[in-house]
């Protein structure tokens, strides 16, 4: 009787694991199949070189570069905000803050990641953009800068939390060695602790980039829906994710070329984040052994 | 740097001890871990501090480069003098102190950098980046640490690829590069195999010519082999201090005798 129970539970747990694997496989399959029919109508060459992305206009162009430019721009802005702030927080918490303070502040920071992204998007559109319009002339109502900055705030905990873990994991003996030779606290942090934690810091940054690339709500609300091959942060742009939202929520006919285009965009997005996550995973795994 | 330490040595020959502690008590919070320790270490000698685990010998050693300062609730009473000067005085510069008082730790702790960069580190943080100066200092220090023949062809190799014994000699080289006059060693051979241990011991003997060395060890035989003076700590007190020969052959205190003869520890 007991054995049967064990058997059932074991199989049930296995099914749970299987569901996630099957879901991923299913997503990849659908993306590939639909993207395949898309690429029967649009050549890969056009897809990667056409400077315009206008599937919803009468004159259709399918150049993914325009969407990539939007994604790239908002992501770069986000990282430029999140990396210095996140690292600053990580260094402070790991090297300077009293232990009791660290215990309180770290979970609070992680709450930043728990704020619904639609709230962030609204915040970008209604608060940050008007603020930017006040100090920088020529900022559009929808723009990459505002969305990028707010997205940067959202991913701060990705960088600060994982980097703090990496810094904290640097053995005390290395810090003592540095102090023992007359290093100041700052020298110890920048010449010993950070280089020793570099693999963890790099991995956290890549994960944060990956998160920013995949972020949808903030950019859909605040960055606009104007795909264009531009790197001007003051103008509206459209990211890959925002385009997918636009088409999925619109009245595009199922099975049409416009409809298929979101799968082509989707598979590009998937490839991008998949590669970044794999690189992050690989870096962490490769360099983890160092201290053991 | 060199000139300074040269002058310092002359002054010491004029009278004061290289290292000295006067009626030192140490507390971690409410717990007293060292009790009224008074001890003098002459220049260019090796002093061994022995005693069972938890007797306070490492804590005592770390007073001399202020390494205990990082421990929360650490408190000290009494004076710690180096070359006659109180190193805990208000205007004392910890970084400067640690350039004079180097330290080698129990577990080899090279930085995850190249062999070369490990040894150059102490100079780089002082703003010395001239390649010729660094090259010379690196070679000199590694030679002094008796490691040169083993690593001279792969100075660019990561230090973590070296064996434990080699890593420890690299850590000694790294310490020597800063040109200290005192070297504190906290059980420098306890994590090493017998052959590596023998190498470290003969190295300590060599270094005595130019440095004042204090070694913490729980290996009594090691203390007997390498040191001129020995101090026996027990439960936070310095039970007995004297010439190594006398401590090992004719201890005055019953506790020392028991420890030396292996009755506890």
Interface residues (C-beta under 8 A of the other chain):
Chain A: X99 X171 X173 X174 X176 X177 X178 X179 X180 X181 X182 X183 X184 X187 X191 X192 X195 X196 X290 X291
Chain B: X65 X67 X70 X72 X95 X96 X97 X98 X99 X102 X103 X105 X107 X109 X110 X111 X112 X113 X121 X122 X124 X125 X126 X160 X171 X174 X175 X178
